Amino acid sequence: MTANVHVIKPEAPPVHLGFVETRSAQAMTLALRRARAKGKIVAISAASGVGKTATVFHLKQDAPETLVFTAKSGEGGVWNLACGLCNLLGLEPPNGRDLAAARADIADRIGPDGFLVIDEAQYLIKRNPRGPDDRDALEWARQLAEEGFFALALVGDLRLDKAINELPQLKRRTHPRVTISHASEADVDLYCRARGLHDDDIIRKLANVARRNGGLGDVEDIFATARDLGRTAVPTVEDILAALEYLEFTTRRTK
């Protein structure tokens, strides 16, 4: 009698399509949680594509009372920060002649148990092509948090770290300060495996792409392109290679 032999394939690891807690994300999350729990001021300075904004909004899901203000390029300075925060909090626009009163109103609205995260905080710096940049908005944010007894996180690119180093009072009060120069190979590895890719050679190739270019943002674009080019929800190795070839081709064509 011949027995039927069934080959049982190992169960595929689960695929996560949401937030991936990379090593860099873990370091940033720890700093943000410490700030919120202890009422501290922390600073996170990281290169593009590390996952700063994704980490901030992932934390906000767990702590919806967290206020997130995103600074805008070309809108640096104390006045723009005060206007932006008043708008976020539903307060009347500040009086340009009495920013101290506006600071008191903002601090009172946030409250001593509040947590304010300023994303893209490097844009608080008002650029001056003819002389020193105006960094007063960073100090104003520090004073705001200290007067209101609430937690503050300054999150930005590596220019933020340089600016804080030139502001002694802010430098002394920001603990911890997390600085991440690039998305590491470990970050890319965790991201890829969470997305269902487990081929070591391809992961190393993607890590090289991340290091040379836009970090995990580029890796995410490659996965999105692979899904568009492929026929399955989880891209295969062939889909990833096709996406790499397609994106490299379009890059060459647009130069």
C-alpha positions in Angstrom: 0.0 0.0 0.0 1.4 3.3 -1.0 1.0 6.1 1.5 0.2 9.6 0.4 3.0 12.0 1.4 2.0 15.6 2.0 4.7 18.2 1.9 3.9 20.8 4.6 5.4 24.1 3.7 6.6 26.2 6.7 4.2 28.9 7.6 5.3 32.3 6.2 6.1 35.0 8.8 3.4 37.5 9.2 3.5 40.6 7.0 3.0 44.0 8.7 1.7 46.8 6.4 1.7 49.5 9.1 4.3 51.1 11.2 7.6 49.2 11.5 9.5 49.7 14.7 13.1 49.8 13.5 16.1 50.3 15.7 16.1 54.0 14.9 12.3 54.2 15.6 12.9 52.4 19.0 15.5 55.1 20.0 13.2 57.9 18.9 10.1 56.4 20.6 12.0 56.0 23.9 13.0 59.6 23.9 9.5 60.8 23.1 7.9 58.6 25.8 10.5 59.8 28.3 9.7 63.4 27.5 5.9 62.8 27.9 6.3 60.8 31.1 8.8 63.1 32.8 7.7 66.5 31.4 11.1 67.0 29.8 12.5 68.6 26.7 14.0 66.2 24.2 15.5 66.7 20.7 15.6 64.3 17.9 17.8 65.1 14.9 17.8 62.5 12.1 18.6 62.3 8.4 15.8 62.1 5.9 14.2 58.7 5.5 14.9 57.5 9.0 11.2 57.6 10.0 10.9 60.7 12.3 7.4 61.8 11.3 6.1 58.2 11.1 7.4 57.6 14.7 5.8 60.8 16.0 2.4 59.9 14.6 2.7 56.3 15.7 3.2 57.7 19.3 0.2 60.0 18.8 -2.0 56.9 18.2 -1.1 55.7 21.7 -1.3 59.2 23.2 -4.0 61.1 21.2 -3.7 64.1 23.5 -0.2 64.8 22.1 -0.1 68.0 20.1 1.9 67.9 16.9 2.9 71.1 15.2 4.7 70.9 11.8 6.9 73.8 11.0 7.0 74.9 7.4 10.0 75.8 5.2 10.3 79.6 4.8 8.1 80.3 7.9 10.7 80.4 10.6 10.9 82.9 13.4 9.0 83.5 16.7 6.1 85.3 15.1 5.3 82.4 12.7 5.7 79.9 15.5 3.3 81.8 17.7 0.8 82.2 14.9 0.9 78.5 14.1 0.5 77.3 17.6 -2.4 79.7 18.2 -4.1 78.4 15.1 -3.5 74.8 16.2 -5.0 75.5 19.6 -7.9 77.6 18.4 -6.6 80.8 20.0 -6.9 84.3 18.7 -3.9 85.4 16.5 -1.1 86.8 18.6 -0.4 90.5 19.0 2.9 91.2 17.4 3.7 93.8 20.1 3.1 91.4 23.0 4.4 87.9 22.2 4.9 87.3 25.9 1.1 87.4 26.3 0.7 85.0 23.4 3.2 82.7 25.0 1.3 82.7 28.3 -2.0 82.0 26.5 -0.4 79.1 24.6 1.2 77.7 27.7 -2.0 77.9 29.6 -4.0 76.1 26.8 -1.5 73.2 26.6 -1.4 72.8 30.3 1.1 71.3 32.8 0.3 67.7 31.7 0.5 68.4 28.0 3.0 67.2 25.4 3.9 69.3 22.3 5.9 67.9 19.5 7.3 70.3 16.9 8.1 68.3 13.8 10.4 69.6 11.1 11.8 71.9 13.8 14.8 72.9 11.7 12.3 75.2 9.9 11.8 77.2 13.0 15.2 78.8 12.2 14.8 81.9 10.1 17.5 81.9 7.5 19.5 85.1 6.8 21.6 85.0 3.7 23.5 88.1 4.8 24.4 87.2 8.3 23.7 84.8 11.2 20.5 82.8 11.1 17.7 83.7 13.6 17.3 80.8 16.0 15.1 82.7 18.5 12.1 80.5 17.8 13.9 77.5 19.3 14.6 79.3 22.5 11.0 80.7 22.5 9.7 77.1 22.3 11.9 76.2 25.3 10.7 79.1 27.3 7.1 78.2 26.3 7.5 74.7 27.7 9.2 75.8 30.9 6.6 78.4 31.6 3.8 76.0 30.9 5.4 73.0 32.7 4.7 70.7 29.8 6.8 68.3 27.8 8.4 69.4 24.5 10.0 67.4 21.7 11.9 69.1 18.9 12.1 66.8 15.9 14.0 67.7 12.8 16.9 66.9 10.4 20.6 67.1 11.3 20.5 70.9 11.0 18.5 71.0 14.2 21.3 69.3 16.1 23.8 71.9 14.9 21.5 74.8 15.8 20.9 73.4 19.3 24.7 73.2 19.9 24.9 76.9 19.3 22.2 77.7 21.9 23.7 77.0 25.3 20.5 77.1 27.4 18.6 74.9 25.1 21.5 72.5 24.7 21.8 72.1 28.5 18.0 71.4 28.9 17.5 68.9 26.1 17.9 65.4 27.5 18.1 63.0 25.8 19.2 64.2 22.4 18.9 61.5 19.8 21.0 62.0 16.6 20.8 59.5 13.8 23.0 60.2 10.7 21.4 57.6 8.4 19.0 54.6 8.2 21.2 51.7 9.2 21.3 48.3 7.6 19.5 46.9 10.7 16.7 49.4 10.1 16.3 48.2 6.5 16.5 44.6 7.5 13.7 45.0 10.1 11.6 47.0 7.6 12.0 44.4 4.8 11.2 41.4 6.9 8.2 43.1 8.3 7.0 43.6 4.7 7.5 39.9 3.9 10.9 40.1 2.2 13.5 37.6 3.7 16.1 37.3 0.9 19.4 38.4 2.5 21.1 39.5 -0.7 18.1 41.7 -1.8 17.9 43.2 1.7 21.6 44.2 1.5 21.0 45.7 -1.9 18.1 47.8 -0.5 20.3 48.8 2.4 22.9 50.2 0.0 20.1 52.1 -1.8 19.0 53.5 1.5 22.5 54.6 2.5 23.2 56.3 -0.8 19.9 58.0 -1.2 16.8 58.7 0.8 16.8 56.1 3.6 13.7 54.0 4.3 11.7 56.4 2.2 13.4 55.1 -0.9 13.0 51.5 0.3 9.3 52.2 0.8 9.0 53.6 -2.7 10.7 50.4 -4.1 8.2 48.2 -2.3 5.3 50.3 -3.6 6.6 50.1 -7.1 7.1 46.4 -6.7 3.5 45.9 -5.7 2.4 47.9 -8.7 4.5 45.8 -11.1 3.7 42.5 -9.4 0.6 40.4 -9.1 0.6 39.7 -5.3 0.0 41.9 -2.3 3.4 40.9 -1.0 6.2 41.6 -3.5 8.4 38.7 -4.5 12.2 39.0 -5.0 11.5 39.2 -8.8 9.1 42.1 -8.1 11.7 44.0 -6.1 14.4 43.5 -8.7 12.0 44.7 -11.4 11.2 47.8 -9.3 14.9 48.5 -8.8 15.4 48.3 -12.6 12.4 50.4 -13.3 13.3 53.1 -10.9 16.9 53.2 -12.0 15.8 53.4 -15.6 13.4 56.3 -14.9 16.1 58.1 -12.9 18.5 57.9 -15.8 15.9 59.1 -18.3 15.0 62.2 -16.2 18.6 63.4 -15.8 
